[in-house]
Amino acid sequence: MKNETIINLRYFAVAFGANTASSFVGVFGVLLGASAFEMGLLQALSNAISNASQIFWGRLSDRYGLRRPWLVGASVVMAGLWLAMGFVEGPYQLILLYSSIALTSSVISVNWFSLLADLTSSGSRGSFLARLQNISSFGNLASLLLMAFILHGDSRSQLIIPFSLGSAAYVASAVLLSRIVEVKKESRLSGSFVKGVREARANSAFFRYMTSMLAQGFFWSMAWPIFPITVVAVRGFDLPEVSALTAMNIFAAVAVQRYLGRLADRFNRVPLIFLNRLMLGAIPLMYAFFFNFDEFLVMEAYSGVASALQNVVMNSYLMDLLPEGKRAEYVSIMNGFNGIVYLFGSLAGGFLLQYLEGTMPLARAVSLSLTLISAGRFATSFLFLRLKEPENRGRRGIPIFSVLLRLVRPGLPSGSSVRER
């Protein structure tokens, strides 16, 4: 079997199984009776570990020179972890297990990125990755629609179905990746991580972009523990409805992404970035003041469009900022700092809701929390007006580094979930 065929099949399997399983983790926490603080801890640890640890794994993988052993071994571990998710009985068990999934996922993410970079030529990467993205979206969407018909009510015991599907996906991943043919690469490590951070700091355009993302990322992550509480505990949506809402988000993003890409090619991207940040700021307000399922469907469609604009504009802008030969290093640095910000942001969101819940009814506490978070998102959006269109603006399709870059899909019912690779 050709490497390209193996990669295509694996992308579909992971999207169909593991990505769908991740979509229910936040909801699972609420069904387990997790408090607002515990939901914040779930989101905080999983995102911090997933983002920050890839720096360590990336350097270790580069030193070893082969990707396949890491990918096969991590896939086997992930299969066991996802299977164990179906037998979790309490919030802290969930926090520990999902943090382990996040840690193992970071091993896969870095090595998967490196493998794709090793196996593809620069001239074909754009079309190749565009096809992979379509395969992933189709697999995830098909699985979510299937879950909408299979799952019933809001019994947490039914979630063993998507979690078992996630486990099966990584069994398939291990089998497929064991057949990948690769050539050992020479170690490409140069300098220290601290030196890399100093060089990134000296790049003023990149530093402005990163600090803007970090500032808004704090308010972004504050909402993550509150979204699933809103959907399940306040609005009372059941598992099929959660599946349908997530599917609507992905469908809307896929439907418009190509057209938004053309828009980004024709116009200055800084105003589009600012518009995108404002659009994202409105999502917590919608969660706060939308009440029925039809309104949430509209909100998820809106969120999908905002997600597509983010993917197109933010990816292309960032890739034009990064210096040749240091793109992966700079993206890893930004992901590492994102992880730290997401840790404190998610904890702050959980603390805020838990405090307000002690002084008022849950529904009112949720609305007030999300309103404050939305104000923070809107305020930090203006930081992006400091950005400037790079002079060396270019078009590289969907760059290989978009596999490593972790832009979180906004507005999902489960908050932020680890993006499975």
Secondary structure, 3 states (H helix, E strand, C coil): CCHHHHHHHHHHHHHHHHHHHHCCHHHHHHHCCCCHHHHHHHHHHHHHHHHHHHHHHHHHHHHHCCCHHHHHHHHHHHHHHHHHHCCCCCHHHHHHHHHHHHHHHHHHHHHHHHHHHHHCCCCCHHHHHHHHHHHHHHHHHHHHHHHHHHCCCCCHHHHHHHHHHHHHHHHHHHHHHCCCCCCCCCCCCCCCHHHHHHHHHHCHHHHHHHHHHHHHHHHHHHCCCHHHHHHHHHCCCCHHHHHHHHHHHHHHHHHHHHHHHHHHHHCCHHHHHHHHHHHHHHHHHHHHHCCCHHHHHHHHHHHHHHHHHHHHHHHHHHHHHCCCCCHHHHHHHHHHHHHHHHHHHHHHHHHHHHHHHCCCCHHHHHHHHHHHHHHHHHHHHHHHHHCCCCCCCCCCCCCHHHHCCCCCCCCCCCCCCCCCC
